[in-house]
Amino acid sequence: MPPKVRKRKPRAVIDTSVLVAGIAGFREPYVSGRNPSADVLHRWVEKNNFVWLVTEDILDEYKEVLKRLRVRSGLIGKVVNLIRKWAEEVKVRSIVQISPDPKDDAFCVCANQGEADLIVTLNPKDFPQAHLRANVVSPSEFND
């Protein structure tokens, strides 16, 4: 018998919009299919179905936005520590302007330098596909 071919897990950068919408989806009991962003987070935690790529700048943005949205500091700490523990950190060599939103440049650079397959976002206009190797997809498209 030929050896089994192991399929490589997709490598993905998760935009803050997806993280925030996903966390909001856990306020009520989680139901698969109700909130595509929550589905992305749930599948990562439960099935480890993709490699989540981050940088320190991305983790800082996650914390900043969650704090601005008045998420409890204890929950922010748990979320960021979970991501930090299980995600793959990309050491960024340089930041370049790619996105029309300068705060999203960190995500674009992480995707390019981390050899991401996907950027999962609710704001595709902030991620110009022509300048990215990764495919820009919505949580619904990612979950298909």
LOPABA-135591 format. One line per 8 residues: number of its first residue (from 1); for each residue x, y, z of N, C-alpha, C. Coordinates in Angstrom, 1 decimal. Example, Ala and Ser with C-alpha at 12.3 -4.5 7.8 and 13.67 -1.06 7.14 Angstrom:
2
1 = 13.2,-5.7,7.8,12.3,-4.5,7.8,13.2,-3.3,7.8 | 12.8,-2.2,7.1,13.7,-1.1,7.1,12.9,0.0,7.9
% end
This chain:
144
1 = 0.8,-1.2,0.0,0.0,0.0,0.0,0.9,1.2,0.0 | 0.5,2.2,-0.8,1.3,3.5,-0.8,1.1,4.2,0.6 | 2.1,5.0,1.0,2.0,5.7,2.2,0.9,6.7,2.2 | 0.3,7.0,3.3,-0.7,8.0,3.4,-0.1,9.4,3.1 | -0.8,10.2,2.3,-0.3,11.5,2.1,-1.0,12.4,3.1 | -0.2,13.1,3.9,-0.8,14.0,4.9,-1.1,15.3,4.2 | -2.3,15.8,4.4,-2.7,17.1,3.8,-2.2,18.2,4.8 | -1.6,19.2,4.3,-1.1,20.3,5.1,-2.3,21.1,5.6
9 = -2.3,21.5,6.8,-3.4,22.4,7.3,-3.2,23.7,6.7 | -4.4,24.4,6.3,-4.3,25.7,5.8,-3.7,26.7,6.9 | -2.9,27.6,6.4,-2.4,28.6,7.3,-3.2,29.9,7.1 | -3.7,30.5,8.2,-4.6,31.6,8.1,-4.3,32.7,9.1 | -4.5,33.9,8.6,-4.5,35.1,9.4,-5.9,35.5,9.7 | -6.3,35.7,10.9,-7.7,36.0,11.3,-7.7,37.5,11.7 | -8.5,38.2,10.9,-8.7,39.7,11.1,-9.4,39.9,12.4 | -9.2,41.0,13.0,-9.8,41.4,14.3,-11.4,41.4,14.2
17 = -11.9,41.7,13.0,-13.3,41.7,12.8,-13.9,40.3,13.1 | -13.2,39.3,12.6,-13.7,37.9,12.8,-13.6,37.5,14.2 | -12.5,37.9,14.9,-12.3,37.5,16.3,-13.4,38.2,17.1 | -13.7,39.4,16.9,-14.7,40.1,17.7,-16.1,39.5,17.4 | -16.4,39.3,16.2,-17.8,38.7,15.9,-17.8,37.3,16.4 | -16.7,36.6,16.4,-16.7,35.2,16.9,-16.9,35.2,18.4 | -16.3,36.0,19.1,-16.4,36.1,20.5,-17.9,36.4,20.9 | -18.4,37.4,20.2,-19.8,37.8,20.4,-20.8,36.6,20.2
25 = -20.4,35.7,19.3,-21.2,34.5,19.0,-21.3,33.5,20.2 | -20.4,33.7,21.1,-20.3,32.8,22.3,-21.1,33.3,23.5 | -21.7,34.5,23.4,-22.5,35.0,24.5,-23.7,34.1,24.8 | -24.3,33.6,23.8,-25.3,32.6,24.0,-24.7,31.2,23.8 | -25.5,30.2,24.1,-24.9,28.8,23.9,-24.6,28.7,22.4 | -23.4,28.2,22.1,-22.9,28.0,20.8,-23.7,27.1,20.0 | -24.1,27.5,18.8,-24.9,26.7,17.8,-24.2,26.8,16.5 | -23.7,25.7,16.0,-22.9,25.7,14.7,-23.8,26.2,13.6
33 = -23.2,27.1,12.8,-24.0,27.6,11.6,-24.7,29.0,11.9 | -24.8,29.3,13.2,-25.5,30.6,13.5,-24.7,31.8,13.2 | -23.4,31.7,13.5,-22.5,32.8,13.4,-21.2,32.3,12.8 | -20.9,32.6,11.5,-19.8,32.0,10.8,-18.4,32.4,11.5 | -18.3,33.5,12.1,-17.1,33.9,12.8,-16.9,33.0,14.0 | -18.0,32.8,14.8,-17.9,31.9,15.9,-17.5,30.5,15.4 | -18.0,30.1,14.3,-17.7,28.7,13.7,-16.2,28.6,13.5 | -15.6,29.7,12.9,-14.1,29.7,12.7,-13.4,29.4,14.0
41 = -13.7,30.2,15.0,-13.0,30.1,16.3,-13.3,28.7,16.9 | -14.5,28.3,16.9,-14.9,27.0,17.5,-14.1,25.8,16.8 | -14.1,25.8,15.5,-13.4,24.7,14.8,-11.9,24.8,15.1 | -11.3,26.0,15.3,-9.9,26.0,15.6,-9.6,25.4,16.9 | -10.4,25.8,17.9,-10.2,25.3,19.3,-10.5,23.8,19.4 | -11.6,23.4,18.8,-12.1,22.0,18.9,-11.3,21.0,18.0 | -11.1,21.5,16.7,-10.5,20.6,15.7,-9.1,20.9,15.2 | -8.6,22.0,15.7,-7.3,22.5,15.2,-7.2,22.3,13.7
49 = -8.2,22.9,13.0,-8.3,22.6,11.6,-7.5,23.6,10.7 | -6.8,24.6,11.3,-5.9,25.4,10.6,-4.8,26.0,11.5 | -3.7,26.5,10.9,-2.7,27.1,11.6,-3.0,28.6,11.7 | -3.2,29.2,12.9,-3.5,30.6,13.0,-2.2,31.3,13.1 | -2.0,32.3,12.2,-0.7,33.0,12.2,-0.9,34.4,12.9 | 0.0,34.8,13.7,0.0,36.1,14.4,1.3,36.7,14.5 | 1.3,38.0,14.8,2.5,38.7,15.2,2.2,39.5,16.5 | 3.2,40.0,17.1,3.0,40.8,18.3,2.0,42.0,18.0
57 = 2.2,42.6,16.8,1.3,43.7,16.4,-0.1,43.3,16.3 | -0.4,42.1,15.8,-1.7,41.6,15.7,-2.3,41.3,17.0 | -1.5,40.7,17.9,-2.0,40.4,19.3,-2.3,41.7,20.0 | -1.5,42.7,19.8,-1.7,44.0,20.4,-3.1,44.6,19.9 | -3.3,44.5,18.6,-4.6,45.0,18.1,-5.8,44.3,18.6 | -5.7,42.9,18.7,-6.8,42.2,19.3,-7.1,42.7,20.7 | -6.0,42.9,21.5,-6.2,43.4,22.9,-6.9,44.8,22.9 | -6.3,45.7,22.1,-6.8,47.1,22.0,-8.3,47.2,21.6
65 = -8.6,46.4,20.6,-10.0,46.5,20.1,-11.0,45.9,21.1 | -10.6,44.7,21.6,-11.5,44.1,22.6,-11.6,45.0,23.9 | -10.6,45.7,24.3,-10.7,46.6,25.4,-11.6,47.8,25.1 | -11.4,48.3,23.9,-12.3,49.4,23.4,-13.7,49.0,23.4 | -14.0,47.8,23.1,-15.4,47.3,23.0,-15.9,46.9,24.4 | -15.1,47.1,25.4,-15.4,46.9,26.8,-15.6,45.4,27.2 | -14.8,44.6,26.5,-14.8,43.1,26.9,-14.0,43.1,28.2 | -14.5,42.2,29.1,-13.9,42.1,30.4,-12.4,41.8,30.2
73 = -11.5,42.4,31.0,-10.1,42.2,30.9,-9.7,40.8,31.1 | -10.4,40.1,32.0,-10.1,38.7,32.2,-10.3,37.8,31.0 | -11.4,38.1,30.3,-11.7,37.4,29.1,-10.7,37.8,28.0 | -10.3,39.0,27.9,-9.3,39.4,26.9,-8.0,38.6,27.1 | -7.6,38.6,28.4,-6.4,37.8,28.7,-6.5,36.4,28.4 | -7.6,35.7,28.6,-7.8,34.3,28.3,-7.7,34.1,26.8 | -8.4,35.0,26.1,-8.5,34.8,24.6,-7.1,35.0,24.0 | -6.4,36.1,24.4,-5.1,36.4,23.8,-4.0,35.3,24.3
81 = -4.1,34.9,25.5,-3.2,33.8,25.9,-3.4,32.5,25.2 | -4.7,32.2,24.9,-5.0,31.0,24.2,-4.4,31.1,22.8 | -4.6,32.2,22.1,-4.1,32.4,20.8,-2.6,32.4,20.8 | -2.0,33.1,21.7,-0.5,33.1,21.8,0.1,31.7,22.0 | -0.6,30.9,22.8,-0.1,29.5,23.1,-0.2,28.6,21.9 | -1.3,28.7,21.2,-1.5,27.7,20.1,-1.3,28.2,18.7 | -1.2,29.5,18.5,-1.0,30.0,17.2,0.5,30.0,16.8 | 0.8,30.2,15.6,2.2,30.3,15.2,2.6,31.7,15.0
89 = 3.6,32.2,15.7,4.1,33.5,15.6,5.0,33.7,14.4 | 4.7,34.7,13.6,5.5,35.1,12.5,6.4,36.3,12.9 | 7.7,36.1,12.7,8.6,37.2,13.0,8.7,38.1,11.7 | 8.1,39.2,11.8,8.0,40.1,10.7,9.4,40.8,10.5 | 9.8,40.8,9.3,11.1,41.5,8.9,10.9,42.9,8.6 | 9.8,43.3,8.0,9.6,44.7,7.7,8.1,44.9,7.5 | 7.7,46.1,7.7,6.3,46.5,7.5,6.2,47.4,6.3 | 5.3,47.0,5.4,5.1,47.8,4.2,3.6,48.2,4.1
97 = 3.4,49.3,3.4,2.0,49.7,3.3,1.3,48.9,2.2 | 0.3,48.2,2.5,-0.4,47.4,1.6,-1.9,47.7,1.6 | -2.4,47.9,2.8,-3.9,48.1,3.0,-4.2,49.6,3.0 | -5.5,49.9,2.5,-6.0,51.2,2.7,-6.1,51.6,4.1 | -6.3,50.7,5.0,-6.4,50.9,6.5,-5.0,50.5,7.1 | -4.2,51.5,7.5,-2.9,51.2,8.0,-2.8,50.2,9.1 | -3.9,50.1,9.9,-3.9,49.1,11.0,-4.0,47.7,10.5 | -4.4,47.5,9.2,-4.5,46.2,8.6,-3.2,45.8,7.9
105 = -2.2,46.7,7.8,-0.9,46.3,7.2,-0.2,45.2,8.0 | -0.4,45.2,9.3,0.2,44.1,10.1,-0.3,42.7,9.7 | -1.6,42.7,9.4,-2.2,41.4,8.9,-1.8,41.0,7.6 | -1.6,42.0,6.7,-1.2,41.7,5.3,0.3,41.2,5.3 | 1.1,41.9,6.1,2.5,41.5,6.1,2.7,40.1,6.8 | 1.9,39.9,7.8,1.9,38.6,8.5,1.6,37.5,7.5 | 0.5,37.7,6.7,0.1,36.8,5.7,1.2,36.5,4.7 | 1.8,37.6,4.1,2.8,37.4,3.1,4.1,36.7,3.7
113 = 4.6,37.2,4.8,5.8,36.7,5.3,5.6,35.3,6.0 | 4.4,35.0,6.5,4.1,33.8,7.1,3.6,32.7,6.2 | 3.6,33.1,4.9,3.1,32.1,3.8,1.7,31.6,4.1 | 0.8,32.5,4.4,-0.6,32.2,4.7,-1.3,31.8,3.4 | -2.2,30.9,3.6,-3.1,30.5,2.5,-4.3,31.4,2.4 | -4.7,31.9,3.6,-5.9,32.7,3.7,-5.8,33.8,4.7 | -6.6,34.9,4.4,-6.9,35.9,5.4,-8.4,35.9,5.5 | -8.8,35.7,6.7,-10.3,35.6,7.0,-10.7,36.9,7.6
121 = -11.7,37.6,6.9,-12.1,38.9,7.3,-13.5,39.2,7.0 | -14.1,40.1,7.7,-15.4,40.7,7.4,-15.3,42.0,6.6 | -14.0,42.4,6.4,-13.8,43.7,5.7,-12.8,43.4,4.5 | -13.3,42.8,3.5,-12.4,42.4,2.4,-11.8,43.6,1.6 | -12.5,44.8,1.7,-12.0,46.0,1.0,-10.6,46.4,1.6 | -10.3,46.1,2.8,-9.1,46.5,3.5,-7.9,45.6,3.2 | -8.2,44.5,2.4,-7.1,43.6,2.0,-7.1,43.4,0.5 | -6.3,44.2,-0.1,-6.2,44.2,-1.6,-5.6,42.9,-2.1
129 = -6.4,42.1,-2.7,-6.0,40.8,-3.2,-4.8,40.8,-4.1 | -4.7,41.9,-4.9,-3.6,42.0,-5.9,-2.3,42.1,-5.2 | -2.2,42.5,-4.0,-0.9,42.6,-3.3,-0.7,41.5,-2.3 | -1.5,40.5,-2.3,-1.4,39.4,-1.3,-1.3,38.1,-2.0 | -0.5,37.2,-1.4,-0.4,35.8,-1.9,-1.6,35.0,-1.4 | -2.0,35.3,-0.1,-3.1,34.6,0.5,-4.4,35.0,-0.1 | -5.4,34.1,-0.1,-6.7,34.4,-0.6,-7.5,35.1,0.5 | -8.2,36.2,0.2,-9.0,36.9,1.2,-10.4,36.3,1.1
137 = -10.8,35.8,2.3,-12.1,35.1,2.3,-12.9,35.6,3.5 | -14.2,35.4,3.4,-15.1,35.7,4.6,-15.2,34.4,5.5 | -15.6,34.6,6.7,-15.8,33.4,7.6,-16.6,32.3,6.9 | -17.7,32.7,6.2,-18.6,31.7,5.6,-17.8,30.9,4.5 | -17.0,31.6,3.7,-16.2,31.0,2.7,-15.2,30.0,3.3 | -14.6,30.5,4.4,-13.6,29.7,5.1,-14.2,28.4,5.6 | -15.4,28.5,6.1,-16.1,27.3,6.7,-16.6,26.3,5.7 | -16.7,26.7,4.5,-17.2,25.7,3.5,-16.2,24.5,3.3
% end
